[in-house]
Amino acid sequence: MKLTILGCYAATPTKHTNPTAQVLEIRNHIFLIDCGEGTQVELRRSKVKFSRIKHVFISHLHGDHFYGLIGLISTFMLLGRDTDLHIYGPKGLKELTLLQLKLTKSWTSYTLCFHELESKESEVIFEDDKVTVTTIPLDHRVYTNGFLFKEKEKERQLNVGAVLNYEIEKCYYQNIKKGRDITLDSGEIIPNEKLTFDPPKSKGYAFCSDTIYFPKIIDQIKNVDVLYHEATFLDKHDQLATKTKHTTAKQAAMIAKQASIGQLILGHFSTRYDGFNEFKEEAQTVFENVVLADDGKVFEFN
């Protein structure tokens, strides 16, 4: 599981900072999460192949989280894309996007598949044999979701020595990796645990964008390996956080601690601050395993 931060700052882009966008690589998928201005430039800098992006997840309809989408869609067209692009986001995103394409006479050469969201309850919005993506309802000034990405349980690992010892034919190996017992020609049943090792632990990543301090998400993200949580303000500006429905670094750490998260990544910093180490220091008074996001930063989780 690999996370590339394309942008992690709040409100407006600056000379040195980009609004929210990130790429999650998990089980051969490349998921684009949010798409603020400048996303496609940062994708190029990070050497992410445009053609591998098939799913885009938009948390909410504030500009710093989706104003880069129409540009990316247009660039895909100019590059001759012919594969479908699936876009998951709040109701209204389709209308916004298609109006821009209509007025600029820029219809795509590929299919845009919109999956508009309006439920205030958590729901599975993507699933295949490797990964599920579930919404995390948040509390912001407009309808907003975070996203929970979870690997499905992996196949068990073959104990080659044991399999050879029982002289089991290769045609049964796939069934063994799926957890099935094996019956020998003699009628003896060999339990699967004698033929395999436990698979690597499945990983999970929770993305929580703009939201007020919202403990209701704790049960859903319990024990997840990595949590990215917005931390727009420091605790000394908690009243401003409440007014604008954002979170402080300390509050994000409180969520991480209560949910027993493996690692907390803080982002969505207000550019009113000159530096950001204080965000980490503040969060670590509550939860130890904290790192700061930064544009271009890559996190790998083995």
Buried (B, 14 or more C-beta within 10 A) or exposed (E): BEBBBBBBBBBEBEEEBBBBBBBBBBBEBBBBBBBBBBBBBBBEEBEBEBEEBBBBBBBBBBEBBBBBBBBBBBBBBEEEBEEEBBBBBBEEBBEBBEEBBEEEEEEBEBEBEBBEBEEEEBEEBBEEEEBBBBBBBBBBBEBBBBBBBBBEEBEBEBBEEBBEEEEBEEEBBEEBBEBBEBEEEEEEEBEBEEBBEEEEEBBBBBBBBBBBBBEEBBEBBEEBBBBBBBBBBBBEBBEBBBEBBBBBBBBBBBBBBBBEBBBBBBBBBBBEBEEBEBBBEBBBEBBEBBBBBBBBBEBEBE
